[in-house]
Amino acid sequence: MPRTLAVARIWLEVNSFSPVPSVLADFENSEWAAGPAVLDRFRGTPTELGAVAAFADANPGWQVEVLRCAAAQPGGPMDDGLFDAFLEEVRAGLAARRWDAVYLSLHGALATERRRTPDLDVLRMVRATVGPVPIGASFDMHANMAPEIADIADVAAGYKTLPHIDMFEVGEKVLGMLVATVEGRLKPTGVILRAGRIIHSHNMRTADGPMKDLEAIARDLTQGPILDVTPFGGFPWADTPNTGASVMVYADGDHDAARRAAETMAEAIRRKAPEFAVVRPGPEEGLRQALALGTGPVAVVEAADNIYSGGIADTPGLLQALLDLAPAEPSIFAFFFDPATVARAREAGVGGRVRGTLGGRITGDFGPPVPIDAEVVRLTDGVFVNRGPMLRGVETRLGHTAVLRVGQVDIIVTEKREPVNDLGYMDLHGIDLAQVRLFCIKAKNHFRAAYGPVCRAFVEVDTPGPAGVDLARLPFRFAPLHEYA
């Protein structure tokens, strides 16, 4: 008789200071599905659900059933009613039959208006429903980890790369440990320690800098009984009691070894924490620095409104500075989330004109709207398939989009709030970056996986936004701000 594996997923990184809540439509545009269609969609992709599909294909002795899988781009707090509905649907699915194992794909920085630790609440519900059945979970590097998670999840691991190009490998590892636990080949035990530091994610890339050093230490500690060591940078804009850096260690049968490794890793995080601090120029100075670097494309990065940090794609700071500069060579601004402006562009048609404003539509807290008088130079249906390496083969849906030209500046405007992470985004809009001098982008780290090889340099600027550098400006209620490094 085949063994049974239940799979469920809720993946949302919450910026508690975003004025845009995360609702059902956000999930439906990215991922809100269940059943075999989930594996069909992600089979062959470098994702956790891609790993589940590969596991199902390679292990006919296991029957894999996919319960509700939900993912949305980072945004404001998840609607409480929607979270409760997700929780009840998964509970009912788990209660409907007997399972040999459960695999959960979680983010770790989820929050709702009412709940402070929803990821932990998911695990508690699963444990209460399935009893002693082994549970495995995977987490994002930016998870704000509750120590109690290690008391519930039999096995777990988190991403080790930023940009996140190891999602498949992490899912595969958790599934492998889970099967070994079911078969009695592993007796896993886990420890999660909070490092007592809130650190910025601006400087958390794993190709260089302090996070690269921490990942090297984690690899060195993964020996003997130690199955996995994951340092978590945390996500500082999710206002929860567990906001901040942490470490998770799983070992085979040796809890003391797991704790010693966790203590070593936590001390390394505390030692390295000051290196994560960043100072960024304002947009005017950043643009001047970019022009001084010579030929392009030079990416000018507006991280404070980065979608992957819960940005709203509506802050005007960098666009205003770019239009004030009036560059003499072709430049790109990606992007604004403004369905009404896209509708006006579609009505005007290619070659027509759109007059109005961009930015400051959702809130005026980050600056006033920018007046524009633009020519419509391209319209698209907003659908493309990612070229990778991150999310290779996964379809992205931007809604209808428009490219608006003001002087030498082309501004991309979309109906949906989706990040600019893949070169397929440029292909869709007919943009050859080799011909661009300034590439202004609302992004931070993830886009570098695709754009790093084609950009001459990167200049990061600080502007007012929901994910700005100065955390002291934000109205935290729950995060332990005394831990801010």
HUBEL-V754465 format. One record per helix or strand of 3 or more residues. SS is the DSSP state (helix for helix, strand for strand). FROM is the first residue (numbers start at 1). TO is the last residue. If there is no record, write none. Layout:
BEGIN
ss={SS & SS}
from={FROM & FROM}
to={TO & TO}
END
This chain:
BEGIN
ss={strand & helix & strand & helix & helix & strand & helix & strand & helix & strand & helix & strand & helix & strand & helix & strand & strand & helix & helix & strand & helix & helix & helix & strand & helix & strand & strand & strand & strand & strand & strand & helix & helix & strand & helix & strand & helix & helix}
from={3 & 24 & 31 & 36 & 48 & 62 & 80 & 101 & 118 & 134 & 149 & 155 & 167 & 188 & 209 & 226 & 246 & 255 & 283 & 298 & 303 & 307 & 317 & 331 & 339 & 353 & 370 & 383 & 395 & 401 & 409 & 423 & 433 & 438 & 448 & 457 & 471 & 481}
to={11 & 30 & 33 & 42 & 58 & 71 & 95 & 106 & 130 & 139 & 152 & 158 & 182 & 194 & 221 & 232 & 252 & 276 & 292 & 302 & 305 & 309 & 325 & 337 & 348 & 358 & 380 & 385 & 397 & 406 & 414 & 428 & 435 & 441 & 451 & 461 & 473 & 483}
END
